[in-house]
Amino acid sequence: MKVRLKEYTQTWKTMFEDEVKVLNAIFGNEIIVFEHFGSTSIPGMKAKPVIDMMCIVRDIERIDTYNEKMIELNYDVAGDWGITGRRLFRKGGENRTHHIHFYQIDNPHIERHLIFRDYLLAHPEEVQKYSEFKENLAKKYESTSDYSPAKKAFVSGMEKNAIVWHKLREAQK
């Protein structure tokens, strides 16, 4: 897939909210809470215009029973896509619009994603750094299959900073 970085737009928040309504109609009480995470959830962040949504559920196995319904609604069923305990659905094909990540409530990836999002929301200077880094990578790599792995080390470093920030914040409460 081609790398398509865009300037932040409030439309991404609206796209998240609209998809919450769609998913609520399908999954009902299966979903405990919806979270908007990833770059499209961060004002000022340049991002691929793909809304990352997290759906936290009580029982991840039950989500598999909805695969046919999701396919009917033009979602791609991607299984765990390399993360144990996740169910990933993708919408939009080559012009992807949404990644829907389902996690069972006790999955450790939930906290990691939300801490990183909250860290970026609290640190606009880090948003700027990350945006510039992504812009440089997008100039260097045309395909997401090259772009995504190239940003892994940078993101891991930021995630470590986010975890330290979170622990300090928790200790001060």
N, C-alpha and C positions, 0 to 999 in steps of 0.2 A: 504494500500500500504506500502511496506517495505521502511524504511529510507535508502537512498543510498547517503551518502556524498562523494563528490569527490573533489580533488584539482582543483583549478582554471585552466582553459585551454583557450587559444585563440580560440579554436574551437567553444566555446559558442558564441563568437562574429560573427563568420562565420555562425553558425546556425541561429542566429538572422537575419543576412543580407539575407540569402537564403530564409527564411520564409517571409521577407518583399516582395521579388519578387513574391512569391506564392500569398500572400494576395493582393498585388497590382493588380495582374491579375484577381482576383475574385471581389474585391471591388472597384477598380478604384478610382474615385474622391470622393467616400464616406469618405475615410480616409484623414484627414488633415495632420496628422503627426504620425510617428511610434516612439515609445520610448522603449529602452531596459532598464528594471529595475529589481529589485530583485537581489539576490545574484550572479547570473551568469553574471551580468553586472559589477561586482566589482573585478578588478584584485587583486589576493591574497586571495580572500574569498573562503572558503570551502563552497560547495553548493550541494544541490540535483541537479542533472544534468537536470533540467527542465527550459527551457528558458521562462522567463516572459516577454511578449511583451504587450505594451500598444498601442492601436489604438485609436486616438482621432478623433471623428467624429462630424459633425454638428447636426445630428438627430439620436439618439440612436434607435428610433422605426424602422427606415429603416433597421437596421442590422438584425432584426428578419426575414426579407424577404430572407435572405441568408442562413438560417438554412439548407435547403435541400442540397444546394451546398456544404456546409461545411461537412455535413454527408457523402456525396459522396467522399470527400477527407479524410475520416477517422478521422474527428474531432468529438468529443463528444460535444453536445450542452447542456450546464449547466445552461442556463438562467442567472439570476442575482447572483446566488449562495451566497445569503445572503447580498449582497451589492446593495442597491437601485440604479438604474440607470446604472448598469454595465451589460454587456453581456459577458459571459465567454465561451470560447471554449477550449477543452483539446484534445491533440493529443498524441497517443501512448499507450493508455490503461494502463495496469499495469507497463509498462516500458515507462511511460510518457516522452515526449520530449519537449512539449510546452504547455504553458498556454497563451491564447490570451485574453486579457482584453480590451473590448471596452468601452469607456466612451464618453459621449457627452461633448463637449468643456467646458461647464460651471460646470462640476462635481467637487466638492471639493476634491475628492480622487486623482485626477490627481496631484495636487500640493503636497499633503502629500507624495505620492510615489516618486515624482521627487526630493523633498527636501531631503528625507531620502537617496536616491541614491547619490545625490550630496554631502551630508554630509559625507557619507562613502568614496567617491572618494577623498575627501579632508582630511580625517583623517585615515591614515593607521593604527594607533594604535588602533582605534575603530574597524577596520576590523579584526585585530588580536584578540581582546577581543571577538568579536562576533563569529569568527570562532572557538575559543576555547570553548565557551559556547555551540555552536552547536555540536561540537565533543563530549563533555561530555553528552549532551542529547541523542545523537545517541547511546552511549554506554548503556544508561539507558533504552531507548525506542526503540523497534524494528519497531513499526508501526507509520506511519505518523499521524494516528488518535490520538495517544498519544503524539508524538513528537511536532506536530504543536501547540497544545494548551499550552504545557509546555514552549514554548519560547515566548508566548504572552506578559507577563509582562516585560521581558527583552527588547523585541523589542519596546514596548510602551515607556519605559524609554529612550531608544536611540532616538526614534522619537521626544520626548520632547526636548532632547538636540539638535537635528537637527533643530527643529523649532526655538529655541532660537538663534542658530548659523545663521540661515537664516535671521532672523529679524535684528540681529546685522549687518550682511553683507549688507542688504538692507539700513539700516540707515546710513551706511558709504558711500553710493554712492552719 
